[in-house]
Amino acid sequence: MKLFASNRVEVLAQQLARVLEEPLSSPFVPEIVVVQSRGMERWLSMQLAGHHGICANTSFPFPNAAVHNLFRGVIKDVPEESLFDVDTMVWRIMEKLCLLMNDKGFESVRHYVSGDDTGIRLYQLSQELAQAFDQYVIFRDRAILDWQDCRFFFPEKDRDLECWQSVLWRELAAGHEREHRASLKKAFMEMLGPEVIDSLPERLNIFGLSYVPLFHLEIFHAVSTYIPVNLFLMNPCCQYWADIRSAGETAKILMKSPDKDEEALYLEEGNTLLASFGELGRQLFDVLQDFEIEEIDVFEETDQISMLACVQGDILNLQNPLSEEKRAVARSDTSLQVHSCHSPMREVEVLHDNLLALFDENPGLRPEDIVVMTPDIETYAPFIQ
């Protein structure tokens, strides 16, 4: 497995284009590039087209779909659509809960849905449980297999929670124990070997994922024994930063060890912004240390001219700006702005005005140069419309 890491996504796209210059055995064999969103798919396909003149016969599956395709290639009789997809599980959970509601251990569930003649509470609970089970299969796959074998993993204080959830899971999985991802992964790992190479894709590329669960990493790493697997990951820092801790995390650790100080516990803050906002990336690169991977670093220094570039440069080199340090930033610099708005509608109006101003000021600016991010697009959708 190869890991290409950079602080610029454009550089990663360039590295991917170079990897894809080596053709597969046939032009009819699709190139597989695993992405996290359709927006990344569109952007990356345009980047590849810019490098190669065309982007064709390239498949952009999401991580779960990519893993499922690997399973289907190696394991026989894996259904194309799983009964354990979240949307399907919601209705199956509703059906099972109706049958189990009066059983011992389901008192809390029965109490929650009592008096709900419309069935809305039962449906909403089933939605939450479907999401939870889907996460269990990915992040606690060994525990799910233990549930099926009637072994338990919750601490004693949560035993009531475990009882009804484990019973519900066994009812869901009854007759389909080998069809969910935890069982499929176990079977896949056992069957993986030289004799199934023809069932694997010729090459696998994973691009721009902000986080890769251990479940997927173990599969990708196992597959890399037989085919090239390339990871293209954004890393805002060129130094090792898996050990840094935010001020809040440091305070909690010191509370648990009052007789020791930060130096004795080897607690480092590094860059305060990276320590506070980079927890997900920190976990990913910490997990990657446990795998045998060839690392290829393609970092680019920032010009340190604009305010944003100064912030990015500090994060890249894992440093905080000195309090007495003076940096020459133009008074007209607008690279980093904060707008405080009183409503989502006003936020969209301010964004709209700023985008129009940017296009007026920069004739060379193109729509593909802009990305707008929001934690919940549904909140803003009517105002955008």
PEHUTA-V397801 format. One record per run of one state. SS is the DSSP state (hx for helix, st for strand, lp for the rest). FROM is the first residue (numbers start at 0). TO is the last residue. If there is no record, write none. Layout:
SS:FROM:TO ; SS:FROM:TO
This chain:
lp:0:0 ; st:1:5 ; lp:6:7 ; hx:8:19 ; lp:20:29 ; st:30:33 ; lp:34:36 ; hx:37:51 ; lp:52:56 ; st:57:58 ; lp:59:61 ; hx:62:73 ; lp:74:84 ; hx:85:99 ; lp:100:105 ; hx:106:112 ; lp:113:118 ; hx:119:138 ; lp:139:139 ; hx:140:147 ; lp:148:154 ; hx:155:172 ; lp:173:179 ; hx:180:190 ; lp:191:192 ; hx:193:198 ; lp:199:201 ; st:202:206 ; lp:207:212 ; hx:213:222 ; lp:223:226 ; st:227:233 ; lp:234:242 ; st:243:243 ; lp:244:245 ; hx:246:255 ; lp:256:266 ; st:267:267 ; lp:268:270 ; hx:271:276 ; lp:277:277 ; hx:278:287 ; lp:288:292 ; st:293:296 ; lp:297:305 ; hx:306:315 ; lp:316:342 ; hx:343:360 ; lp:361:365 ; hx:366:368 ; lp:369:375 ; hx:376:383 ; lp:384:384
